[in-house]
């Protein structure tokens, strides 16, 4: 491939030189030929600027949009396979779900500002997790059954471009490892249970924020998927998959 490119470059240079020589021979206007040659050469730096800076930035922007679309497909697979069901487990451990749950009843009237305010509210929410309220054995079984899926996501190199979602995967994976490392989680000592509650809290807050950002993306790009996500909202006690 390199030898072909080199040969092609030589052919183009020879062809350009031959055309300039032919122009001089035919029209006997050496001065004009060299004048326009230098005029063309003077434009080369501007041409390089256009190609290497402006065009390159446009191409990079388009590549980034394509990458973000692929990333959102991966994020969609996560919420479809793990995320939405995992949040249903998490809400059972939340001592004060009403304190934030009402801010998470997403509807079709939400705009970008509403989503951003909800994300901010989640990040500032002092959530309280009680490991005794929910079903730790069921949570453990759910996560361990999806170990392979989570590992597959962590191996996706494209996710390095999405730091917050990668942080979510690590938080969920760590929680799974903590639970799987204990043979019995139904009756944990208080200190150990509080440690697990801290791991749940970490994953819980991150996954809510990522879910809201994903819902914002769906509303804009895929309204039909957004409709289904609303009807399966784990924070809406009246949510129903049936269209009403």
C-alpha positions in Angstrom: 0.0 0.0 0.0 2.8 2.4 0.9 4.7 1.7 -2.4 1.5 2.3 -4.3 1.0 5.6 -2.6 4.6 6.6 -3.3 4.3 5.6 -7.0 1.0 7.5 -7.3 2.6 10.7 -5.8 5.5 10.4 -8.3 3.1 10.0 -11.2 1.1 13.1 -10.1 4.3 15.2 -9.8 5.5 14.1 -13.2 2.1 14.8 -14.8 2.0 18.3 -13.2 5.5 19.1 -14.5 4.7 17.9 -18.0 1.6 20.1 -18.1 3.6 23.2 -17.1 6.3 22.4 -19.7 3.6 21.9 -22.3 2.1 25.2 -21.4 5.4 27.0 -21.9 6.1 25.2 -25.2 2.7 25.9 -26.7 2.1 29.5 -25.4 5.7 30.7 -25.0 4.6 32.6 -21.9 7.2 31.6 -19.3 6.5 34.7 -17.2 2.8 34.0 -17.0 3.3 30.3 -16.3 5.7 31.0 -13.3 3.4 33.8 -12.1 0.4 31.5 -11.8 2.6 28.7 -10.5 3.7 30.9 -7.5 0.1 32.2 -7.1 -1.0 28.6 -6.7 1.8 27.9 -4.3 0.8 30.9 -2.3 -2.6 29.4 -1.7 -1.1 26.1 -0.5 -0.8 27.1 3.2 -4.5 28.2 3.2 -5.5 25.0 1.5 -3.5 23.1 4.2 -5.4 25.1 6.9 -8.7 24.3 5.4 -8.0 20.6 5.0 -6.1 19.9 8.2 -7.9 22.2 10.6 -11.4 23.0 9.5 -12.2 19.8 7.5 -10.5 17.7 10.1 -12.6 19.2 12.9 -15.7 18.6 10.9 -14.7 14.9 10.4 -13.8 14.5 14.1 -17.2 16.0 15.1 -19.0 13.6 12.8 -16.9 10.7 14.1 -17.7 11.7 17.7 -21.5 11.8 16.9 -21.2 8.3 15.5 -19.4 7.1 18.5 -21.9 8.7 20.9 -24.7 6.9 19.0 -22.9 3.6 19.4 -22.3 4.3 23.1 -26.0 5.1 23.6 -26.8 1.8 22.0 -24.6 0.1 24.6 -26.2 2.1 27.4 -29.6 1.1 26.0 -28.7 -2.5 26.1 -27.5 -2.1 29.7 -30.8 -0.6 30.9 -32.8 -3.1 29.0 -30.9 -6.1 30.4 -29.8 -4.9 33.8 -30.4 -1.2 34.7 -34.2 -0.8 34.9 -34.6 -4.0 36.8 -31.7 -3.1 39.1 -33.3 0.2 40.0 -36.4 -1.7 41.0 -34.3 -3.6 43.4 -32.6 -0.5 44.7 -35.8 1.5 45.4 -36.8 -1.1 47.9 -33.7 -0.2 50.1 -34.4 3.6 49.9 -35.7 4.8 53.2 -37.0 8.1 51.7 -38.0 7.3 48.2 -40.7 9.9 48.3 -38.0 12.6 48.8 -36.6 12.0 45.3 -39.1 9.7 43.7 -41.5 12.5 42.8 -38.7 14.2 40.9 -38.3 11.1 38.7 -41.7 10.7 37.2 -40.6 11.5 33.7 -43.2 12.6 31.2 -43.4 13.6 27.6 -43.6 17.3 28.6 -40.1 17.2 30.0 -37.6 19.4 28.2 -33.8 19.5 28.4 -33.8 21.9 31.4 -36.2 19.6 33.3 -33.9 16.6 32.8 -30.9 18.7 33.8 -32.6 19.9 37.0 -33.6 16.3 37.9 -30.0 15.1 37.4 -28.8 17.9 39.7 -31.4 17.1 42.3 -30.3 13.4 42.3 -26.6 14.3 42.7 -27.5 16.6 45.7 -30.0 14.1 47.3 -28.9 12.7 50.6 -30.2 9.2 50.0 -30.6 6.9 53.0 -30.2 3.2 52.3 -31.3 0.5 54.7 -30.0 -2.9 53.8 -32.8 -4.6 55.8 -35.6 -3.0 53.8 -35.0 -4.8 50.5 -34.2 -8.3 49.4 -30.4 -8.8 49.4 -30.5 -12.4 48.4 -32.7 -11.5 45.4 -30.4 -8.7 44.5 -27.4 -11.0 44.7 -29.0 -13.6 42.5 -30.0 -11.0 40.0 -26.5 -9.5 39.7 -24.5 -12.7 39.7 -26.7 -14.1 36.9 -25.6 -11.1 34.8 -21.9 -11.2 35.5 -21.0 -12.2 32.0 -23.1 -9.4 30.5 -21.4 -6.8 32.8 -18.0 -8.2 32.0 -18.7 -7.8 28.3 -19.6 -4.2 28.8 -16.5 -3.5 30.8 -14.4 -4.9 27.9 -15.9 -2.5 25.4 -13.1 -0.1 24.6 -15.6 2.6 23.3 -16.9 3.0 26.9 -13.6 4.7 27.8 -15.1 7.7 26.1 -18.0 7.8 28.6 -16.4 8.2 32.0 -19.6 8.5 34.1 -21.2 5.3 32.6 -17.9 3.4 33.1 -18.0 4.5 36.7 -21.6 3.1 37.0 -20.5 -0.2 35.6 -17.6 -0.4 38.1 -20.0 0.5 41.0 -22.5 -2.2 39.9 -19.8 -4.8 39.4 -18.2 -4.0 42.8 -21.6 -4.4 44.5 -22.0 -7.8 42.7 -18.6 -8.9 43.9 -19.3 -7.9 47.4 -22.5 -9.8 47.5 -21.1 -12.8 45.7 -18.2 -13.0 48.1 -20.6 -13.7 50.9 -22.2 -17.1 51.1 -25.1 -15.8 53.1 -26.5 -12.2 52.8 -30.0 -12.7 54.3 -28.8 -12.0 57.9 -25.7 -9.8 57.8 -24.0 -8.3 60.9 -24.8 -4.6 61.3 -21.4 -3.3 60.3 -21.2 -5.6 57.3 -24.8 -4.7 56.3 -24.0 -1.0 56.5 -21.0 -1.6 54.2 -23.2 -3.2 51.6 -25.7 -0.3 52.0 -22.9 2.1 51.1 -22.1 0.1 48.0 -25.8 0.1 47.1 -26.0 3.9 47.7 -23.0 4.5 45.4 -24.5 2.5 42.5 -28.0 3.8 43.1 -27.2 7.5 42.8 -25.0 7.0 39.7 -27.5 4.8 37.9 -30.4 7.3 38.5 -28.3 10.1 37.0 -27.3 8.0 34.0 -30.9 6.8 33.5 -32.1 10.4 33.4 -29.5 11.3 30.8 -30.4 8.3 28.8 -34.1 9.2 29.0 -33.2 12.7 27.7 -31.4 11.1 24.8 -34.3 8.8 24.0 -36.9 11.6 24.0 -34.9 13.5 21.4 -33.8 10.6 19.2 -36.1 7.7 19.7 -39.6 8.8 20.9 -41.1 5.3 20.7 -38.4 3.9 23.0 -38.9 6.9 25.3 -42.6 6.0 25.5 -41.8 2.5 26.6 -39.2 3.7 29.1 -41.9 6.0 30.7 -44.3 3.1 30.9 -41.7 1.0 32.8 -40.4 3.8 35.0 -39.2 2.1 38.2 -39.9 5.2 40.3 -43.5 5.6 39.2 -45.8 3.5 41.4 -48.6 3.9 38.7 -46.4 2.9 35.8 -47.9 0.3 33.5 -46.4 -1.1 30.3 -49.9 -1.2 28.8 -50.7 1.9 26.6 -53.6 3.8 28.1 
